[in-house]
Amino acid sequence: MELNKDRLRQLIADLLKNTEKIRKNSEGYREAARRLGVPAPHLHRLLNKPETKAGVVFMGKIRDYCKENGLNFDEFILEKAPEPAPDD
């Protein structure tokens, strides 16, 4: 299970749409992280460093936020394509 980072970016844009903190800066990340219940530095790394993966706790926080706000958690999950079988 892998986080759909594009869907997370869309959620953050929606969260910040009605605030004055629309700018992509530390205030915006802090506000979004506060609403999602996750650490702001981790949210920033997750969105800006491709190699950073969301862990179980982070995914749990996203799931909780989705449940509380009537969102479909499955939209935040990327299903990995199965690895091809090695040639024998």
Order of alpha helices (4+ residues) and beta strands (2+ residues): beta-alpha-alpha-alpha-alpha-beta
